[in-house]
Amino acid sequence: MSIQRLILTIILLCGSSRWLVAGELTARDLATPEMAVLIEVARPVQLIDNPLSRDVWGLVHDAPGINEALTTPEIDKFRHVAKFIEKSLGGDWQTGISRLTAGGIIVVVQPPKPPAEPDVTVVVTAADEQSLRQFMDAVQAEIRRASGAGKGPEAELASYRSFAVHRVGNGSYTIAGRQLVVSNTKAGLESALDRLAGAGAPRQFELPPSLRLVDQAGNAPAILATVNLKLLRQDPKTSEALKFPANDPIPVFLLGGYLDLLRRADYAALGLFVDGPSHELKIRVPVGTDGAYAGLRGYFASEPNESAPPLLKPPGAIYSAGWFRDYKKLWDARRDLFNADLVQQIEMADAKARSQPTGFGISDVLQWIGPQFRIVAARQREQVYTKKVDERLPALAFVIGVRDEVAVRDRILAPVDGLLLVALNKNIEDYKKVEYRDARITTFRFSDAAAGADPN
């Protein structure tokens, strides 16, 4: 396999805990106002070897599509990388990756200057200099072997300041203590080494504290990405999508408030936090209310008495999310959100729906439902049917808050119950309504004959 791809794959796989030692490059050394994205990977080994990963693998590893994917050339490359790490460091690949990346990984991408490619610089910090040099000696030996056989990229040794610089193909790397610094451009590598040597230009950009995400205990995320939104807005298609009133209702319906944030903010931060089997993704777009588009006030909880609902966390939870979205306010602001022709189409569709026997349209539904939504998926723990199921789908619940309980129950749920019974007929048994605390629950189960029927 390509030595360049081997090295790049190793870098992308790596990660453990973050240590800060004097004289080493950090994220703040590489961050610039012009950067496209800055990625800090503190604990990738934790992402690879954790209870959730093992559980997911246990669920999917026997699936036909997964078995087919495991035979692809791309997966073979990862196997070669794992074997190379084991051979060069004398241990299993998980321990090898942990040793090579105990101080974490930093990746900074600078926007391209056409026709050139983006400038990508990667800093990998090992547990100690000896482990890093032992591994890179093995990499260099493999490069020399491949070059001698005429199968590898061109390689040469140079120097910059006090650092030995190795060029392999179009990329360059150097070892500085326990740090491996890699870049696909000479300028990118030299800029990083200037910072390391303390000879670069005075730092003119500091990462704002609002972009440095932490959890409730003050711990940094396993992965933190800082994205430059100003560059996104330079793209004509993106810029057009961020304009209001909009010409397309779907992006506004799904992403309206986020589009407004992207329209106004300079940077965004995304952090993935890992605590055992629990994975939590936090997204922050630090921008105030100044300049916010008035028509989107209902997209987020903006009043003191408004908030997103707490997450549902049943035993065996796989995924849980909760959000605030006041669709009544968004409907009332439709003339601010959409162009006149689109508003007319939406109102005509609503009037047509209200003229049907059901007697209500989208405007009524949006008046009846509340602004809080929750969804949760959990492992199935009940065996309801006699037929054995080899691949069980997770249990799924979707919770919608309501403003008008009577209207939702009588105008929406009652007709749905009737249609359900008519459509499924003899396939349903044990249909009943039960009371649980202050809730009224409709329950039914498919008959064992229907559950065991061949779908074809």
N, C-alpha and C positions, 0 to 999 in steps of 0.2 A: 504494500500500500504506500501512498505518497507520504514522505517524511513530513512535509509541511502539514498535511492533514492529520498525521499522527500527533504532532506536537499541538496543533490547534484543538484536536479532540480531547487530549489530556488536559489542556488548560480549561476547557469548558466543563469537564467533568468534576473539577477539583473543588475543594473547600472544606473548612472546619471552623475553628474559632478565630476571632480577630485579636491580634496582639499589636501593640504600638510600641516601637522601639526607636530611640533616637537615631536619626540618620537614615530612616527608611521612608519610602514614598507612601503617602496616604491619599485618600480621595480628594482632600482639599488641595493637594499639590497638583492634581491632574484636572480639576474642574476649571472651566473657562466660561465666560459669558456666551461664547459662540458654540459650545459643544452641543451635539444633537442629543446624546444620552450618556449618562454616567450610571454604571451598574456596580454595586458592591455586593459581593457574595460572601457572606460571613461563614455559613455553615452548610455547604452543599452535601457533605457526607451525611449530615442529619436529614437532608431531604431524600437521599437515596436509601439509607438504612434507618427507617422508623416504622412504628406500628401500622400507620395508615398505608404506606407503600407496600408493606407485606400483606396487609389485608386485601388491598386492591389487586395485587398480583395473584393472591389465592383465588379471587373471584374470577379473574379473566384469563389465567394462563392456559386453561384447557380449551378456550374458545377457538374455533377454526381460524378466524381472522388473525388472532394473535399468533398462533402456531405458524401461519403463513408468513406473517411479518418477521418472525424470528429467523427466517431463512434468507432474508434480503441481504444484499451486499453491505448496506449501511450498518446493520447489526453486526455483521462479520467484522467490520472495522473496529467497533467497540470491543469485540472479543480480542482482537489483535492487540489493542491498546492495553486491555487488562492483563494479558499474558506478558506484554513487554514490561509493564510496571512490576509485575510479580518477579520476572526474571532479573530485572536490573536492581531491585531493592531487596530481594530475598525474602518475600513474605506474600500474604494474600493481597489482592488488589485494593480492598477497602482500606487496609492498614497503610498500604503504599500511598494512596491518594490522601489519606489523612496526614501522613508525614510530609508529603510534598506541598500541602496547602493549609497547614495549621494556622497560618496567619491571614487566610482569606484571599480573595481575588478582587481586583478592581479592573473594570473595563471602561474606557472612555472612547466615544466615537465622535469625531469631528466631521462636520458636513463636508461633502466632496466639492472640489473645484473642477467642474467639467473640463475635460473628459475623464479626469482622474476618479478613482474609487474613494470612498470615505476613508479617513485616516483613523485607524483602530489601534489603540495602545492597551496592552494588558500587563498588569503587574500581579504576579503570583508570589505569595510569601510562604515559604516552607517552615517546618518546625525548627530546622537548624541548617546551617550552611553545608554541613557534611552530607546530609541526605540529598539536598538539591544538587550538589556537585557530583555525587555518585550517580544520580539519575541522568544528569546532563552529559556526563562522560559516556554513558551507555548510548545516549541519543547521538552524540557526536561520532561515536564509533560506527553506529548504524548508518549515519550520513556518509562517512568516508567509505564504508563498504558498498553502499548503493552507488555512490559517485564513481568508484573504481570499476563497478560493473556496467557503468553507463546507463543506469536506471534511475538514478537520483537527481535531485536538483543541483545546480551549481552552488558551491559553497566557498567562502573565503573568510579570512580572519583580518580584521582591521582594529583600529583603536580610536577612542574618542575621549578626550580628557585622560583620566587614569583608568578607563574601563576598556576591557577587551570586548570588541563587538564582532559577533559572528553573523555573517550574512548567508542566508539559505534561500535560494530562489529570489523572490521579490521581497522577502521579509528579513528582519534583523532582530537579534536578541543579545542580551548581555546578562551576566550574573553579577549582582551587587550584594555581597553578603549572603543573606538567606532569601533574597528576592530575585526572581527571574522577571526581566523586563523585555517584553516582546512588542514589536510594532510592524505593520505592513509597509511603513514608509521610514526612510532615513530621518526625515525631519521630525516625525513623531517620537522616535526613539531618542534623538538628541535633545528634544525639548524636555522629555522626562528625566534624562540624565543631568541636564542643566539644573533642574529643580533639586535633584538628589545631591548635586554638588554645591548647591546654594548659590549658583552663579546666574540663575535666570532673572528675568525682569521682575521688579517688585510685583507681588500678587495684587491684582486689581479686582478680584472677584472672590467673594466668600459665600459659601453655601448658606442661605438663610436658615436660621434655626427651625422655621416652620416646615422645612423640607426634610428635617432629620427625624423621621418617625421612630417612635418607641412604643412599647406596650405599657400596661398599667404599672409594671414593676420597674420601668425605665430601661428595659433591655432593647437592644437594637434588633431589627428583623433579620431573618436568615438571608433574605435578598432584599435589597433596596435599590430601586431604579429612580433616577431623577431625569425627567424628560423636558426638553426645551420646546415649549409650545409655540414660541415665536417663529421657529422654523416651519412648523406645520402650517401656520397661517400664510406663509409665503407661497404655498402651493395654490394655484388658482382654483382648483376643484374644491379644496378644503375651505378656502376663503368664501367661496360661493355657498357652501353648505352651512356656513356659520351666519348667514345673513337672515334677518327678520324684517318683514313678514316672509315666511317660507313658501316655497312652491311645492313642497312635498310633505304630506302630513305624517308619514311613518317615522322619519328621523326625529321630528318634534315630539311625537307621542312617546317614542322609546327613549330619546336622549336629550330632550329639549333643554332642561336645566344644565346638563353637562355641556351642551353646545355653547350655552351662554358663558360658562366658566372658561371653556377653551378660547372663547372669543376675547376674554378680558385678561386672563392670567398669563404670566410669562413662563412659569415652570409648574410642573406637577410631580408629585412623589407617589410611588407605589411600593408598598412594603408587604412582604410575605412573612408572617410570624408562625413559628412551628413550636408547639408544646406537646411532645409525645405524639399521639395520633391526631391532635387538633391542629388544623391549618387555618389561619385567619389572614385575609387579604385586606389591607387598608389602603385607601386612595385619598390623597389630599391635594386639593388645588387651592393654594393659599391666595385668596383674593377677597376683598371686602364686598360690601353691597353697592359701593359707588359705581355707577354705570350699568348696574344690573338691568336687564330687560324687564320692564314692568309686567308684560304679559305672562312671564314665567314665574311669578311669585308663588304660584301653587305647586311648583315642582318640588320644592324642598320645604321642610318645616322652618318657617321664618318667624313665627309668632312665639311669644314666651310659653304659651300653653300647648304648643305643638311639638311633636317629636316622633321619630321612628319607633316602632314597637320593639321590645326586647326580643332577642333570638329565642327560638324554641330549641331546647336541648334534651330530647328524649334519649333513653338508653339506646346505644348503638347508632347515634346520629352520624350521618355521612356528610351531609351538607345542610346548612341553615342560613337563611338570609331574612332580613326585615327592612322595609323601606317606607318612606312617607311620600305620598303622591296625591295631591288634592285635584282630582280630575274635574270636579265641579268648577273650581276656580279656572282651570285651563279651558273648560268649555265656555265659561263666561267671557274669557279673554280671546276667543277664537279670531275675532276681527283684528286683534293685534298680532296674532301668531301666524296667520295665513293670508295669502293674497286674496283679493276680492272674489275672483273666479272660484278659487278653492273653497272659500267660505260658502258661497252660493251652492256648490255641489254638496257640501256636507249638510247644509240645512235642508236641501231638497231630499237627501237620503233619509234624514231624520224625520221629516214630515211624511214621507212615504211609509216608513216603518210604523209611525203612529196611526196611520190610516188602516193598518192591517187589523185583523180580529184581536190580536194580542193587545192593541191599544197603547203601546208604549214604544218609544224610540231610544236612541242612544242618549239623548239629552236627559230623559227620565232616569235611565240606569245610572248615569253619572251623578244625578242628584241623590239617588238612594244609597249608593255605596259610600263608605267612608274613606279616609285618606291613608289608612294603615294597612300594610300588606305583609304577609309572612309566608315563607315556603320552607319546608323541611323534608329531607329524605333520610330514612333510617333503615337499618338492616331488618329484614323480615324475621320475626321470632315466633310466628304462629304457623302451625301446619293445619290449614283449614280443610283441604280436600284430601281424599283418600289416595288420589294419584300422586306418585312421587314426582317431584319437579327437580330436575338436575340444575338448572340455571334459574334462580329465583330473582325477580326484579325487586329493587328496594321498595319499602313502603313510602308513599309520598302524600304529603298534606299541603294544601294551599289555603291560607286563611285570609279572608277579606273582611275588613271592618265595614260596618253598615251604619248609615244615618237613619234610615227608615226601615226598621225590621219588618213591619207589617207588609209594606209594599214588596220587599224582596221575597218574603215568604209566600205571599198570596199571588203576586203577579209573575214571579219568575220560577221559584222552586216548586210550587204546586203543579203548574203545567209540565215542568220537566219531569216530575215524578210520574205523571200520567203517561207521558211519551215514553218514558223508560220502561214502564210495565207493558205497554202495547208493543214496543219494538222488540223487546227481548222475550216476552211471553213466557213459554214453558221453560226457557233456559234459566229463569230465576226462581229460586225457592227461598223460603224463610225471609220474606220481605216484611219489615215492621218498623215502627217508630218508637223510640225509647227516649226517656228523660235522663239526662246526666247533669247533675247540679242545676244550673239555670239554662241549660241548652237542650234543644229538641233535636234528636239525631235520627236520620233515616238510614236504616241498615238493610242490606240484602246480600245474598250470596248466590253465585251460580250453582246450578245443580251439578252433582258429580258427573252426570252424563255429559253435560255441556263442557265442563272443565276437562274432561278426558277425550273430547272429540278431536279428530284430526282436522287442523285448520284448513287443509286442502280438500 
